Amino acid sequence: MTKGKLERRHVAEAFVKGLMYLSIALVAGSLALILLTVLTRGFPALSWEMVSKPPQGGYYMGKGGGVLNAIIGSLYLAAGGTLTALVLGFPIALYLETYLGDSPWGRYVRLSLDVLWGIPSIVYGAFGFTLMLAIGLRASLLAGIIVLALLELPIMVRAMDEVIRRMPVDLEQAALALGSTKLEVAVRVVTRQMLPGIITAILLGFGRGIGDAASVLFTAGYTDRITTSLLRPTASLPLAVFFQLASPFPEVQKRGYASALILTIIVLVISLGSRWISGRLSKYTVK
Amino acid sequence: MEGSQKNETGSFATAEGRADYGPSAAARIRADHNAKGAFSILAVFPVILIAIITIAMILRSWPILGSKPLIETLFGDVWKPQDGRFGFWPFLAGTAWVTAVGLGLAVVPCVLTALYLSEYSNSITRAVAKPVLDLLAAIPPVVYGVWGLLAVVPFVELVLAPFARRWLRAIPVFAVNQPTGFSILAGGIVLAVMVAPFIIAVLYEILDTVPEELRHASLAVGATRWQTIRGVVIPKVLPGMVAGIVLGGSRALGETIAVLMVVGNVVQVPTSVFDAAYPLPALIANNYGDMMSIPLYDAALLGGALVLLVVILVFNAISTLVLQRLLGRRWT
């Protein structure tokens, strides 16, 4: 027996554990570094003018103005995309659970949703552009919303689906045993149980939509004005960051950092908010 | 009226003697039937959408795919749109390099972090880790790009490149051929950090499916935690872990904006991690503005999108199938 002696396996244990701590420090460290970089470089350039005014004349040469056009544009785009995806996706999520369950066809639909989720946004952008050419739509808020809706749909359906799947089976079976049809189970039982999941899905979709640049690059265009019509192009925050960073003027680049900070803050608030809201709402569901 | 009568008498019988349960059973079944029909049409949508996207890309890129042998287009290394020469090889190579470097850097730390979260940490650490991972997955690509521009590119230029120049000169893969930090390595580092939250979350979810009893049995006969991980946990979920990493890789493959901002965008077939590259997504995003003015250019760019799409569809479908099989077991 090697009792008391330092065995090789214990050395391995300590070694691996050390590596794990190192990995966690690496992952957490680089992510903390991102937030820190964006905060320290973006904060000095942040001003009330940045968030309250659209670009004025000569903005891209360092003169006055802000990115209100992009903030509003991004909110429109993400809200429109999320709403469209919800209207399409909510029935799909309900249907998956109540009618399809774990049947082969249900698995097939889930597989295609997962595959759609993995399609990069640049491909959605290219597809959206093809679609626009086919129906004669120009770069506009509407086109951006359509593409974002397609992009967000799989994320939102899968988020709702995950929540429904965690619902106790007894609940559904009790309702069925009392003679409910599947539709009644879906509308009266599952929907109520799903409420926290729906909120999570909405905010998840919204967060993805507001941050995505590659898909709106082709489809929503860009403009210095605050958009007023679905058929006009609109600015968006990610593209505002992107374009301002490409500028040779340091003044404009700094505003790009500030715009990135604004975007990060919006996304972080949404992410934390969704956790908080769904935590509150899940108190009222049967576990 | 009938409703109130029901309440007063405590019976469900109406004046006509017919039971009042709301809509008749036939109406309810009909509603159920109709809803099923409507729902099933909607549910077909995701399946059809994949087909529509693929077909649209094939149709739009047909002029370029049909004009020359596919091999010549894919592996040609001359990219001169003005002369009608579209060789995808520099872009395919660039995409492969950046993705490989990114994934290579991410895999080990991600696996170890996921293993720690699943096998060692207490419930408090786990409760903190989940929201933090969600938060990090929510940071938009363009913000990662800003970080790459401000921190990673200078780091590569001022620290890693001089280091490689001094110590790794003999290895061709680390040869420093250009003065700036805009390189495959910068793109790879940014990608690694971007896909890390995603990969860790997937791996953690997979490790979570291993029944606790198996671990207990192994620990009870005297194995250390690491022996348990090596001998019991990992063999149980190895295919799933590989699938999760492949899924992360296919995320990295299509990442556009963040990579585009740091990778240099030079049309060349890279030979070193310090070379600039031009991945496919960056090509599509950058040249979008003037693609209509040159013949076949838009077909070529959409051909690039098609190549990207096909590769990702294949990777995604296979790894998702593996994951569904593995994770599905928990729900049944």
Interface residues (C-beta under 8 A of the other chain):
Chain A: R9 H10 A12 E13 V16 K17 L19 M20 Y21 L22 S23 I24 L26 V27 A28 S30 L31 L33 I34 T37 V38 R41 L88 P91 I92 L94 Y95 L96 Y99 L100 D102 R107 Y108 V109 R110 L111 S112 L113 D114 V115 L116 G118 I119 P120 S121 I122 V123 Y124 G125 A126 F127 T130 L131 L150 L153 P154 V157 R165 T181 K182 L183 E184 A186 G207 R208 I210 G211 D212 A213 A214 L217 F218 P238 V241 F242 L245 G256 Y257 A260 L263 T264 V267 L268 I270 S271 L272 R275
Chain B: R28 I29 A31 D32 A35 K36 A38 F39 S40 L42 A43 F45 P46 V47 L49 I50 I53 A56 M57 R60 V108 P109 C110 L112 T113 L115 Y116 Y120 P131 V132 D134 L135 L136 A138 I139 P140 P141 V142 V143 Y144 G145 V146 W147 L149 L150 A151 V193 A196 P197 I200 T224 R225 W226 Q227 L247 S250 R251 L253 G254 E255 T256 I257 M261 P281 I284 A285 Y288 L301 L302 A305 L308 L309 I312 L313 F315 N316 A317 T320 L321 Q324 G328 W331 T332
